[in-house]
Amino acid sequence: MKQLYIIHGYQASTNSHWFQWLADKMAKYGYKTQIVYLPNSKNPDFKQWEQALKDNLGNKLNSQTIIVAHSLGVITTLNYLSKLNQMPKIKGLFLVSGFIQTLNNIPELDNYIQQCKVTPENIQVSHIYSIAANQDPVVNIKSSEQLSNAFNIDTYTIQHNGHFLGNEGYETFSELYDLISKTL
């Protein structure tokens, strides 16, 4: 079954940014999209978010699965995938404004981030992309490059002064859609 999961980040919801636009675009390829609800995104609880991924993705991943994660959703997703026993190889993993270590500008997330354990060698995926803005005030590009280095991939850098948010004009995200389309 062709399934796309979109995992939102800190202070976001299932209705935020470009999420529904991407879901609509992927339908023409036969992808059913689930924008995963993560509770209390303004004050995320690690165990609740981890459980939400288990509840929504558990035993549903296959060779046609694509996961798109944004910001705090990236490290949350990578933590979840790292812990799976015998993870099936998925089609695609698209990490938007991702990071794997604490962020100096958001110390209130330190405890959450420190609970995440990312083990790149446990994650089985055919296509993986790390996507970053060159001027992201939330997740500095160096943090996204650190993530890319952990997976031995290049960072796909977009000229943008922002965090790919709806209020920055990112109600659509053609660069991301184009990258996903190349893997289909």
ABEGO torsion letter per residue (X at the ends): XBBBBBBBBBGBBAABEAAAAAAAAAAAAGBBBBBBBBBGAABBBAAAAAAAAAAAABGABBAABBBBBBEAAAAAAAAAAAABBGBBBBABBBBBGBBABBBAABAAAAAAAAABBBBAAABBBABBBBBBBABBAABBAAAAAAAAAAAGBBBBBBBBBEAGBAAAGBABBAAAAAAAAAAX
